[in-house]
Amino acid sequence: MPEESWRHRTVESNGIRLHLVEQGEGFPVLLCHGFPELWYSWRRQIPALAAAGLWAIAPDLRGYGGSDKPEAVEEYDIQHLVGDLVGLLDTLDIEKAVFVGHDWASIVVWSVAVMHPERVERVVSLNVPYRGRCVGFPPTNVLKQMGNSMAYVLFFQEPGVAEARFSSDLPAALRRMYDGVAADPAFLSSDEFQVYLEAFSGGGMSGPLNYYRNIDRNWETTQDLADRTIECPCLVIVTDKDPVLRPEFAEGIERWLPHLRKELIRDCGHWTQQEKPDEVNRLLLDFLADLAG
């Protein structure tokens, strides 16, 4: 299916406006992007899902792209992020959907599955396993003891500091981020990179960075959700060359995911659905085959 059949629209959800791209009809599959990305991260999955008889829906999350960008840091906590996706289902008159997340969005979709299990048919998570805490990150005082692998998260904490670093040379900063955790930087063409550059040049980086600034708040406000199991079928896809989210992080997650399928994609870094779109599409379509039209 060509890009011309993609439908762009902006809808109300949870008190803000979310831009989304959709294609196809059938059972809804919500595709949620990570940091610093856009709906565009799923450009190779949207037509594949639609061709299989599924309704692919890829929003720009709060703070990104064509969606609203509230100013207050606390408006990017996990309750707001979960509320956006549940509100999106309500607006689109969807009772239950498949939630697919990558990177930060995996944290959000795991949280939806814990907080609103009645709205979740299945979960697919790329690179981020669920280990009994839906909010993903431990608090910053723990991160400080974890060494350089999480130093970037601590650097993002102070409002304005990371923004200044990005704005001093946004093209170079984005390129370093994309190339630095990819198995092969050639995964992103110049034209594709330009889509991201234009979006963050226009929308800024504060909204995306504010996700990280709610780590402590998220931890504190979800204490009652710790160690919950997720009963719906789950597919966790890990990669062998993601330098931050190592595949061994997914060891033992069967404790919290009794209906788990776990897959490894080789020669792939962090940007899984963009680096290895054919492999991701194959796994997605196989996992969702009984829901396809």
Phi and psi restraints in degrees (value plus and minus 20) as a CYANA .aco file:
   2 PRO   PHI     -94.3   -54.3
   2 PRO   PSI     143.2   183.2
   3 GLU   PHI     -79.9   -39.9
   3 GLU   PSI     -45.2    -5.2
   4 GLU   PHI     -80.4   -40.4
   4 GLU   PSI     -41.5    -1.5
   5 SER   PHI    -110.0   -70.0
   5 SER   PSI     -20.6    19.4
   6 TRP   PHI     -88.8   -48.8
   6 TRP   PSI     118.8   158.8
   7 ARG   PHI    -130.6   -90.6
   7 ARG   PSI      99.5   139.5
   8 HIS   PHI    -116.0   -76.0
   8 HIS   PSI     115.3   155.3
   9 ARG   PHI    -177.5  -137.5
   9 ARG   PSI     143.3   183.3
  10 THR   PHI    -139.1   -99.1
  10 THR   PSI     110.1   150.1
  11 VAL   PHI    -148.5  -108.5
  11 VAL   PSI     139.5   179.5
  12 GLU   PHI    -103.9   -63.9
  12 GLU   PSI     116.6   156.6
  13 SER   PHI    -176.5  -136.5
  13 SER   PSI     104.9   144.9
  14 ASN   PHI      36.3    76.3
  14 ASN   PSI      14.7    54.7
  15 GLY   PHI      65.2   105.2
  15 GLY   PSI     -18.0    22.0
  16 ILE   PHI    -150.6  -110.6
  16 ILE   PSI     155.5   195.5
  17 ARG   PHI    -125.6   -85.6
  17 ARG   PSI     111.3   151.3
  18 LEU   PHI    -135.7   -95.7
  18 LEU   PSI     109.0   149.0
  19 HIS   PHI    -104.7   -64.7
  19 HIS   PSI     120.0   160.0
  20 LEU   PHI    -162.7  -122.7
  20 LEU   PSI     140.2   180.2
  21 VAL   PHI    -142.7  -102.7
  21 VAL   PSI     115.0   155.0
  22 GLU   PHI    -157.9  -117.9
  22 GLU   PSI     136.4   176.4
  23 GLN   PHI    -176.9  -136.9
  23 GLN   PSI     122.6   162.6
  24 GLY   PHI      71.0   111.0
  24 GLY   PSI     157.5   197.5
  25 GLU   PHI    -157.6  -117.6
  25 GLU   PSI     142.0   182.0
  26 GLY   PHI      98.7   138.7
  26 GLY   PSI    -173.6  -133.6
  27 PHE   PHI     -87.6   -47.6
  27 PHE   PSI     114.1   154.1
  28 PRO   PHI     -96.8   -56.8
  28 PRO   PSI     115.6   155.6
  29 VAL   PHI    -145.0  -105.0
  29 VAL   PSI      92.9   132.9
  30 LEU   PHI    -112.8   -72.8
  30 LEU   PSI      98.8   138.8
  31 LEU   PHI    -124.7   -84.7
  31 LEU   PSI      95.3   135.3
  32 CYS   PHI    -139.1   -99.1
  32 CYS   PSI     107.3   147.3
  33 HIS   PHI    -109.8   -69.8
  33 HIS   PSI     148.4   188.4
  34 GLY   PHI    -125.8   -85.8
  34 GLY   PSI    -175.8  -135.8
  35 PHE   PHI    -127.7   -87.7
  35 PHE   PSI     117.6   157.6
  36 PRO   PHI    -116.7   -76.7
  36 PRO   PSI      80.9   120.9
  37 GLU   PHI    -150.4  -110.4
  37 GLU   PSI    -180.7  -140.7
  38 LEU   PHI    -174.3  -134.3
  38 LEU   PSI     157.4   197.4
  39 TRP   PHI     -71.9   -31.9
  39 TRP   PSI     -51.4   -11.4
  40 TYR   PHI     -80.2   -40.2
  40 TYR   PSI     -39.7     0.3
  41 SER   PHI     -80.4   -40.4
  41 SER   PSI     -41.9    -1.9
  42 TRP   PHI    -122.1   -82.1
  42 TRP   PSI      -1.1    38.9
  43 ARG   PHI     -80.0   -40.0
  43 ARG   PSI     -46.3    -6.3
  44 ARG   PHI    -108.7   -68.7
  44 ARG   PSI     -39.9     0.1
  45 GLN   PHI    -109.8   -69.8
  45 GLN   PSI     -53.2   -13.2
  46 ILE   PHI     -75.6   -35.6
  46 ILE   PSI     -73.8   -33.8
  47 PRO   PHI     -86.9   -46.9
  47 PRO   PSI     -52.0   -12.0
  48 ALA   PHI     -86.6   -46.6
  48 ALA   PSI     -62.7   -22.7
  49 LEU   PHI     -86.6   -46.6
  49 LEU   PSI     -62.5   -22.5
  50 ALA   PHI     -82.4   -42.4
  50 ALA   PSI     -61.7   -21.7
  51 ALA   PHI     -84.2   -44.2
  51 ALA   PSI     -45.4    -5.4
  52 ALA   PHI    -106.2   -66.2
  52 ALA   PSI     -18.1    21.9
  53 GLY   PHI      70.2   110.2
  53 GLY   PSI       5.8    45.8
  54 LEU   PHI    -135.6   -95.6
  54 LEU   PSI     139.7   179.7
  55 TRP   PHI    -120.2   -80.2
  55 TRP   PSI      81.5   121.5
  56 ALA   PHI    -105.6   -65.6
  56 ALA   PSI     108.4   148.4
  57 ILE   PHI    -150.9  -110.9
  57 ILE   PSI      96.2   136.2
  58 ALA   PHI    -142.5  -102.5
  58 ALA   PSI      82.7   122.7
  59 PRO   PHI    -108.2   -68.2
  59 PRO   PSI     134.2   174.2
  60 ASP   PHI     -97.2   -57.2
  60 ASP   PSI     101.2   141.2
  61 LEU   PHI     -89.3   -49.3
  61 LEU   PSI     143.5   183.5
  62 ARG   PHI     -65.9   -25.9
  62 ARG   PSI     109.7   149.7
  63 GLY   PHI      71.1   111.1
  63 GLY   PSI     -24.7    15.3
  64 TYR   PHI    -140.2  -100.2
  64 TYR   PSI     129.4   169.4
  65 GLY   PHI      32.1    72.1
  65 GLY   PSI    -146.6  -106.6
  66 GLY   PHI    -107.8   -67.8
  66 GLY   PSI     -15.8    24.2
  67 SER   PHI    -108.7   -68.7
  67 SER   PSI     143.5   183.5
  68 ASP   PHI     -83.9   -43.9
  68 ASP   PSI     134.2   174.2
  69 LYS   PHI    -150.9  -110.9
  69 LYS   PSI      59.1    99.1
  70 PRO   PHI     -75.8   -35.8
  70 PRO   PSI     132.0   172.0
  71 GLU   PHI    -104.2   -64.2
  71 GLU   PSI     -56.3   -16.3
  72 ALA   PHI     -90.3   -50.3
  72 ALA   PSI     113.1   153.1
  73 VAL   PHI     -77.6   -37.6
  73 VAL   PSI     -62.7   -22.7
  74 GLU   PHI     -87.5   -47.5
  74 GLU   PSI     -32.4     7.6
  75 GLU   PHI    -100.2   -60.2
  75 GLU   PSI     -11.6    28.4
  76 TYR   PHI    -137.8   -97.8
  76 TYR   PSI       0.9    40.9
  77 ASP   PHI     -97.9   -57.9
  77 ASP   PSI     153.8   193.8
  78 ILE   PHI     -85.3   -45.3
  78 ILE   PSI     -51.7   -11.7
  79 GLN   PHI     -84.3   -44.3
  79 GLN   PSI     -61.5   -21.5
  80 HIS   PHI     -86.3   -46.3
  80 HIS   PSI     -62.6   -22.6
  81 LEU   PHI     -86.1   -46.1
  81 LEU   PSI     -62.1   -22.1
  82 VAL   PHI     -85.9   -45.9
  82 VAL   PSI     -63.2   -23.2
  83 GLY   PHI     -78.7   -38.7
  83 GLY   PSI     -55.2   -15.2
  84 ASP   PHI     -81.3   -41.3
  84 ASP   PSI     -64.7   -24.7
  85 LEU   PHI     -93.4   -53.4
  85 LEU   PSI     -59.5   -19.5
  86 VAL   PHI     -86.2   -46.2
  86 VAL   PSI     -60.7   -20.7
  87 GLY   PHI     -83.4   -43.4
  87 GLY   PSI     -54.1   -14.1
  88 LEU   PHI     -83.8   -43.8
  88 LEU   PSI     -61.3   -21.3
  89 LEU   PHI     -79.9   -39.9
  89 LEU   PSI     -64.1   -24.1
  90 ASP   PHI     -80.8   -40.8
  90 ASP   PSI     -66.4   -26.4
  91 THR   PHI     -82.5   -42.5
  91 THR   PSI     -57.9   -17.9
  92 LEU   PHI    -107.5   -67.5
  92 LEU   PSI     -14.5    25.5
  93 ASP   PHI      38.2    78.2
  93 ASP   PSI      25.8    65.8
  94 ILE   PHI    -129.0   -89.0
  94 ILE   PSI     104.7   144.7
  95 GLU   PHI     -98.6   -58.6
  95 GLU   PSI     -60.6   -20.6
  96 LYS   PHI    -170.2  -130.2
  96 LYS   PSI     122.2   162.2
  97 ALA   PHI    -161.0  -121.0
  97 ALA   PSI     143.5   183.5
  98 VAL   PHI    -104.9   -64.9
  98 VAL   PSI     110.7   150.7
  99 PHE   PHI    -128.0   -88.0
  99 PHE   PSI     102.2   142.2
 100 VAL   PHI    -136.6   -96.6
 100 VAL   PSI     106.1   146.1
 101 GLY   PHI    -152.1  -112.1
 101 GLY   PSI     130.4   170.4
 102 HIS   PHI    -150.1  -110.1
 102 HIS   PSI     117.9   157.9
 103 ASP   PHI      38.4    78.4
 103 ASP   PSI    -147.4  -107.4
 104 TRP   PHI     -77.3   -37.3
 104 TRP   PSI     -55.4   -15.4
 105 ALA   PHI     -87.7   -47.7
 105 ALA   PSI     -44.4    -4.4
 106 SER   PHI     -82.3   -42.3
 106 SER   PSI     -61.5   -21.5
 107 ILE   PHI     -78.1   -38.1
 107 ILE   PSI     -62.2   -22.2
 108 VAL   PHI     -87.7   -47.7
 108 VAL   PSI     -64.5   -24.5
 109 VAL   PHI     -91.3   -51.3
 109 VAL   PSI     -52.9   -12.9
 110 TRP   PHI     -81.4   -41.4
 110 TRP   PSI     -58.8   -18.8
 111 SER   PHI     -87.1   -47.1
 111 SER   PSI     -58.5   -18.5
 112 VAL   PHI     -80.2   -40.2
 112 VAL   PSI     -63.2   -23.2
 113 ALA   PHI     -84.0   -44.0
 113 ALA   PSI     -51.8   -11.8
 114 VAL   PHI     -99.5   -59.5
 114 VAL   PSI     -63.3   -23.3
 115 MET   PHI    -103.8   -63.8
 115 MET   PSI     -50.3   -10.3
 116 HIS   PHI    -156.8  -116.8
 116 HIS   PSI      40.4    80.4
 117 PRO   PHI     -80.2   -40.2
 117 PRO   PSI     -44.8    -4.8
 118 GLU   PHI     -89.7   -49.7
 118 GLU   PSI     -33.9     6.1
 119 ARG   PHI    -119.4   -79.4
 119 ARG   PSI     -21.7    18.3
 120 VAL   PHI    -134.7   -94.7
 120 VAL   PSI      96.0   136.0
 121 GLU   PHI     -98.0   -58.0
 121 GLU   PSI     -67.8   -27.8
 122 ARG   PHI    -173.4  -133.4
 122 ARG   PSI     140.2   180.2
 123 VAL   PHI    -142.1  -102.1
 123 VAL   PSI     115.6   155.6
 124 VAL   PHI    -141.3  -101.3
 124 VAL   PSI     104.7   144.7
 125 SER   PHI    -142.2  -102.2
 125 SER   PSI     108.0   148.0
 126 LEU   PHI    -119.7   -79.7
 126 LEU   PSI      97.1   137.1
 127 ASN   PHI      60.3   100.3
 127 ASN   PSI     -41.0    -1.0
 128 VAL   PHI    -134.8   -94.8
 128 VAL   PSI      87.3   127.3
 129 PRO   PHI     -98.7   -58.7
 129 PRO   PSI     142.3   182.3
 130 TYR   PHI    -120.5   -80.5
 130 TYR   PSI     105.6   145.6
 131 ARG   PHI    -145.6  -105.6
 131 ARG   PSI      21.0    61.0
 132 GLY   PHI      68.7   108.7
 132 GLY   PSI     -27.0    13.0
 133 ARG   PHI    -146.3  -106.3
 133 ARG   PSI      90.1   130.1
 134 CYS   PHI     -84.1   -44.1
 134 CYS   PSI     -43.2    -3.2
 135 VAL   PHI    -103.0   -63.0
 135 VAL   PSI     -20.8    19.2
 136 GLY   PHI      56.6    96.6
 136 GLY   PSI     -93.0   -53.0
 137 PHE   PHI     -97.2   -57.2
 137 PHE   PSI     119.3   159.3
 138 PRO   PHI     -93.5   -53.5
 138 PRO   PSI     149.4   189.4
 139 PRO   PHI     -85.1   -45.1
 139 PRO   PSI     142.6   182.6
 140 THR   PHI     -83.4   -43.4
 140 THR   PSI     -48.8    -8.8
 141 ASN   PHI     -87.6   -47.6
 141 ASN   PSI     -44.5    -4.5
 142 VAL   PHI    -100.4   -60.4
 142 VAL   PSI     -60.8   -20.8
 143 LEU   PHI     -78.1   -38.1
 143 LEU   PSI     -54.7   -14.7
 144 LYS   PHI     -83.0   -43.0
 144 LYS   PSI     -41.5    -1.5
 145 GLN   PHI    -114.9   -74.9
 145 GLN   PSI     -19.4    20.6
 146 MET   PHI    -117.8   -77.8
 146 MET   PSI     -19.3    20.7
 147 GLY   PHI      65.5   105.5
 147 GLY   PSI    -183.5  -143.5
 148 ASN   PHI     -87.7   -47.7
 148 ASN   PSI     -42.0    -2.0
 149 SER   PHI     -82.5   -42.5
 149 SER   PSI     -46.0    -6.0
 150 MET   PHI    -133.5   -93.5
 150 MET   PSI      -5.9    34.1
 151 ALA   PHI     -82.1   -42.1
 151 ALA   PSI     -53.8   -13.8
 152 TYR   PHI     -83.4   -43.4
 152 TYR   PSI     -55.5   -15.5
 153 VAL   PHI     -85.3   -45.3
 153 VAL   PSI     -61.0   -21.0
 154 LEU   PHI     -88.3   -48.3
 154 LEU   PSI     -56.9   -16.9
 155 PHE   PHI     -82.7   -42.7
 155 PHE   PSI     -51.3   -11.3
 156 PHE   PHI     -95.8   -55.8
 156 PHE   PSI     -29.4    10.6
 157 GLN   PHI     -88.6   -48.6
 157 GLN   PSI     -61.7   -21.7
 158 GLU   PHI    -101.1   -61.1
 158 GLU   PSI      95.9   135.9
 159 PRO   PHI     -75.4   -35.4
 159 PRO   PSI     113.6   153.6
 160 GLY   PHI      76.5   116.5
 160 GLY   PSI     -48.5    -8.5
 161 VAL   PHI     -91.0   -51.0
 161 VAL   PSI     -74.7   -34.7
 162 ALA   PHI     -87.1   -47.1
 162 ALA   PSI     -55.1   -15.1
 163 GLU   PHI     -77.5   -37.5
 163 GLU   PSI     -62.5   -22.5
 164 ALA   PHI     -84.1   -44.1
 164 ALA   PSI     -58.9   -18.9
 165 ARG   PHI     -84.1   -44.1
 165 ARG   PSI     -64.8   -24.8
 166 PHE   PHI     -85.1   -45.1
 166 PHE   PSI     -65.5   -25.5
 167 SER   PHI     -90.2   -50.2
 167 SER   PSI     -41.5    -1.5
 168 SER   PHI     -83.9   -43.9
 168 SER   PSI     -51.3   -11.3
 169 ASP   PHI    -182.8  -142.8
 169 ASP   PSI      58.5    98.5
 170 LEU   PHI     -79.9   -39.9
 170 LEU   PSI     -65.5   -25.5
 171 PRO   PHI     -76.1   -36.1
 171 PRO   PSI     -65.5   -25.5
 172 ALA   PHI     -87.2   -47.2
 172 ALA   PSI     -60.2   -20.2
 173 ALA   PHI     -84.4   -44.4
 173 ALA   PSI     -65.2   -25.2
 174 LEU   PHI     -84.8   -44.8
 174 LEU   PSI     -62.9   -22.9
 175 ARG   PHI     -80.7   -40.7
 175 ARG   PSI     -62.8   -22.8
 176 ARG   PHI     -80.2   -40.2
 176 ARG   PSI     -59.9   -19.9
 177 MET   PHI     -88.9   -48.9
 177 MET   PSI     -65.6   -25.6
 178 TYR   PHI     -88.0   -48.0
 178 TYR   PSI     -67.1   -27.1
 179 ASP   PHI     -90.5   -50.5
 179 ASP   PSI     -53.3   -13.3
 180 GLY   PHI     -87.0   -47.0
 180 GLY   PSI     -45.3    -5.3
 181 VAL   PHI    -139.5   -99.5
 181 VAL   PSI      -1.3    38.7
 182 ALA   PHI    -118.1   -78.1
 182 ALA   PSI     127.5   167.5
 183 ALA   PHI     -89.2   -49.2
 183 ALA   PSI     -56.2   -16.2
 184 ASP   PHI    -161.4  -121.4
 184 ASP   PSI      89.0   129.0
 185 PRO   PHI     -77.6   -37.6
 185 PRO   PSI     -36.0     4.0
 186 ALA   PHI     -89.2   -49.2
 186 ALA   PSI     -23.5    16.5
 187 PHE   PHI     -81.5   -41.5
 187 PHE   PSI     -43.8    -3.8
 188 LEU   PHI    -135.9   -95.9
 188 LEU   PSI      93.6   133.6
 189 SER   PHI     -93.1   -53.1
 189 SER   PSI     148.5   188.5
 190 SER   PHI     -81.0   -41.0
 190 SER   PSI     -61.5   -21.5
 191 ASP   PHI     -86.1   -46.1
 191 ASP   PSI     -60.1   -20.1
 192 GLU   PHI     -87.1   -47.1
 192 GLU   PSI     -61.4   -21.4
 193 PHE   PHI     -80.7   -40.7
 193 PHE   PSI     -55.3   -15.3
 194 GLN   PHI     -83.1   -43.1
 194 GLN   PSI     -52.5   -12.5
 195 VAL   PHI     -81.5   -41.5
 195 VAL   PSI     -65.4   -25.4
 196 TYR   PHI     -87.3   -47.3
 196 TYR   PSI     -64.9   -24.9
 197 LEU   PHI     -79.3   -39.3
 197 LEU   PSI     -63.8   -23.8
 198 GLU   PHI     -84.9   -44.9
 198 GLU   PSI     -59.6   -19.6
 199 ALA   PHI     -84.5   -44.5
 199 ALA   PSI     -65.2   -25.2
 200 PHE   PHI    -100.7   -60.7
 200 PHE   PSI     -42.8    -2.8
 201 SER   PHI     -86.0   -46.0
 201 SER   PSI     -59.9   -19.9
 202 GLY   PHI    -102.1   -62.1
 202 GLY   PSI     -57.8   -17.8
 203 GLY   PHI    -118.8   -78.8
 203 GLY   PSI     -31.7     8.3
 204 GLY   PHI      56.9    96.9
 204 GLY   PSI     157.6   197.6
 205 MET   PHI    -131.2   -91.2
 205 MET   PSI     -26.0    14.0
 206 SER   PHI     -81.6   -41.6
 206 SER   PSI     -65.6   -25.6
 207 GLY   PHI     -77.0   -37.0
 207 GLY   PSI     -74.4   -34.4
 208 PRO   PHI     -77.8   -37.8
 208 PRO   PSI     -61.4   -21.4
 209 LEU   PHI     -87.5   -47.5
 209 LEU   PSI     -47.8    -7.8
 210 ASN   PHI     -86.0   -46.0
 210 ASN   PSI     -40.7    -0.7
 211 TYR   PHI     -76.7   -36.7
 211 TYR   PSI     -66.1   -26.1
 212 TYR   PHI     -89.1   -49.1
 212 TYR   PSI     -46.8    -6.8
 213 ARG   PHI     -99.0   -59.0
 213 ARG   PSI     -19.3    20.7
 214 ASN   PHI    -130.1   -90.1
 214 ASN   PSI      -6.7    33.3
 215 ILE   PHI     -79.4   -39.4
 215 ILE   PSI     -68.8   -28.8
 216 ASP   PHI     -85.7   -45.7
 216 ASP   PSI     -62.3   -22.3
 217 ARG   PHI     -80.8   -40.8
 217 ARG   PSI     -63.8   -23.8
 218 ASN   PHI     -81.8   -41.8
 218 ASN   PSI     -62.7   -22.7
 219 TRP   PHI     -81.8   -41.8
 219 TRP   PSI     -64.3   -24.3
 220 GLU   PHI     -87.9   -47.9
 220 GLU   PSI     -56.2   -16.2
 221 THR   PHI    -109.3   -69.3
 221 THR   PSI     -19.9    20.1
 222 THR   PHI    -142.0  -102.0
 222 THR   PSI       1.5    41.5
 223 GLN   PHI     -76.2   -36.2
 223 GLN   PSI     -56.1   -16.1
 224 ASP   PHI     -92.7   -52.7
 224 ASP   PSI     -29.7    10.3
 225 LEU   PHI    -119.5   -79.5
 225 LEU   PSI     -20.9    19.1
 226 ALA   PHI     -81.8   -41.8
 226 ALA   PSI     120.0   160.0
 227 ASP   PHI      50.1    90.1
 227 ASP   PSI      -1.3    38.7
 228 ARG   PHI     -92.5   -52.5
 228 ARG   PSI     122.6   162.6
 229 THR   PHI    -107.7   -67.7
 229 THR   PSI     136.2   176.2
 230 ILE   PHI    -134.8   -94.8
 230 ILE   PSI      96.3   136.3
 231 GLU   PHI    -108.7   -68.7
 231 GLU   PSI     -36.3     3.7
 232 CYS   PHI     -95.2   -55.2
 232 CYS   PSI     141.0   181.0
 233 PRO   PHI     -80.6   -40.6
 233 PRO   PSI     117.2   157.2
 234 CYS   PHI    -151.8  -111.8
 234 CYS   PSI     118.5   158.5
 235 LEU   PHI    -136.4   -96.4
 235 LEU   PSI     100.9   140.9
 236 VAL   PHI    -133.4   -93.4
 236 VAL   PSI     101.8   141.8
 237 ILE   PHI    -128.8   -88.8
 237 ILE   PSI     102.6   142.6
 238 VAL   PHI    -136.5   -96.5
 238 VAL   PSI     144.1   184.1
 239 THR   PHI    -147.6  -107.6
 239 THR   PSI     138.6   178.6
 240 ASP   PHI    -109.1   -69.1
 240 ASP   PSI     -30.5     9.5
 241 LYS   PHI    -145.7  -105.7
 241 LYS   PSI       4.5    44.5
 242 ASP   PHI    -102.5   -62.5
 242 ASP   PSI      93.3   133.3
 243 PRO   PHI     -93.4   -53.4
 243 PRO   PSI     -35.2     4.8
 244 VAL   PHI    -122.8   -82.8
 244 VAL   PSI     -71.5   -31.5
 245 LEU   PHI    -118.7   -78.7
 245 LEU   PSI      62.8   102.8
 246 ARG   PHI     -91.1   -51.1
 246 ARG   PSI     128.7   168.7
 247 PRO   PHI     -81.5   -41.5
 247 PRO   PSI     -47.2    -7.2
 248 GLU   PHI     -87.4   -47.4
 248 GLU   PSI     -35.4     4.6
 249 PHE   PHI     -82.8   -42.8
 249 PHE   PSI     -40.9    -0.9
 250 ALA   PHI    -108.9   -68.9
 250 ALA   PSI     -18.4    21.6
 251 GLU   PHI     -90.0   -50.0
 251 GLU   PSI     112.2   152.2
 252 GLY   PHI      62.3   102.3
 252 GLY   PSI     -14.0    26.0
 253 ILE   PHI     -94.5   -54.5
 253 ILE   PSI     -27.6    12.4
 254 GLU   PHI     -79.5   -39.5
 254 GLU   PSI     -41.9    -1.9
 255 ARG   PHI     -77.5   -37.5
 255 ARG   PSI     -56.6   -16.6
 256 TRP   PHI    -125.6   -85.6
 256 TRP   PSI     -31.2     8.8
 257 LEU   PHI    -146.2  -106.2
 257 LEU   PSI      64.7   104.7
 258 PRO   PHI     -87.7   -47.7
 258 PRO   PSI     -38.8     1.2
 259 HIS   PHI    -138.4   -98.4
 259 HIS   PSI      44.2    84.2
 260 LEU   PHI    -125.2   -85.2
 260 LEU   PSI     118.3   158.3
 261 ARG   PHI    -139.6   -99.6
 261 ARG   PSI     108.8   148.8
 262 LYS   PHI    -142.2  -102.2
 262 LYS   PSI     111.7   151.7
 263 GLU   PHI    -152.1  -112.1
 263 GLU   PSI     125.6   165.6
 264 LEU   PHI    -133.4   -93.4
 264 LEU   PSI     109.2   149.2
 265 ILE   PHI    -125.2   -85.2
 265 ILE   PSI     106.5   146.5
 266 ARG   PHI    -111.9   -71.9
 266 ARG   PSI     138.4   178.4
 267 ASP   PHI      35.9    75.9
 267 ASP   PSI      20.8    60.8
 268 CYS   PHI    -156.5  -116.5
 268 CYS   PSI     117.2   157.2
 269 GLY   PHI    -114.1   -74.1
 269 GLY   PSI    -160.1  -120.1
 270 HIS   PHI     -99.6   -59.6
 270 HIS   PSI     -50.7   -10.7
 271 TRP   PHI    -111.0   -71.0
 271 TRP   PSI      42.7    82.7
 272 THR   PHI     -76.6   -36.6
 272 THR   PSI     -71.3   -31.3
 273 GLN   PHI     -91.2   -51.2
 273 GLN   PSI     -37.2     2.8
 274 GLN   PHI    -114.4   -74.4
 274 GLN   PSI     -54.8   -14.8
 275 GLU   PHI     -94.8   -54.8
 275 GLU   PSI     -59.7   -19.7
 276 LYS   PHI    -149.9  -109.9
 276 LYS   PSI      43.5    83.5
 277 PRO   PHI     -83.2   -43.2
 277 PRO   PSI     -57.9   -17.9
 278 ASP   PHI     -85.3   -45.3
 278 ASP   PSI     -62.5   -22.5
 279 GLU   PHI     -86.2   -46.2
 279 GLU   PSI     -62.2   -22.2
 280 VAL   PHI     -83.4   -43.4
 280 VAL   PSI     -63.9   -23.9
 281 ASN   PHI     -81.6   -41.6
 281 ASN   PSI     -60.9   -20.9
 282 ARG   PHI     -81.7   -41.7
 282 ARG   PSI     -64.9   -24.9
 283 LEU   PHI     -87.8   -47.8
 283 LEU   PSI     -61.5   -21.5
 284 LEU   PHI     -80.5   -40.5
 284 LEU   PSI     -69.7   -29.7
 285 LEU   PHI     -87.2   -47.2
 285 LEU   PSI     -53.6   -13.6
 286 ASP   PHI     -88.5   -48.5
 286 ASP   PSI     -62.9   -22.9
 287 PHE   PHI     -86.0   -46.0
 287 PHE   PSI     -49.4    -9.4
 288 LEU   PHI    -127.6   -87.6
 288 LEU   PSI      -7.0    33.0
 289 ALA   PHI     -76.3   -36.3
 289 ALA   PSI     -58.5   -18.5
 290 ASP   PHI     -94.9   -54.9
 290 ASP   PSI     -31.7     8.3
 291 LEU   PHI    -116.1   -76.1
 291 LEU   PSI     -34.2     5.8
 292 ALA   PHI     -90.9   -50.9
 292 ALA   PSI     133.6   173.6
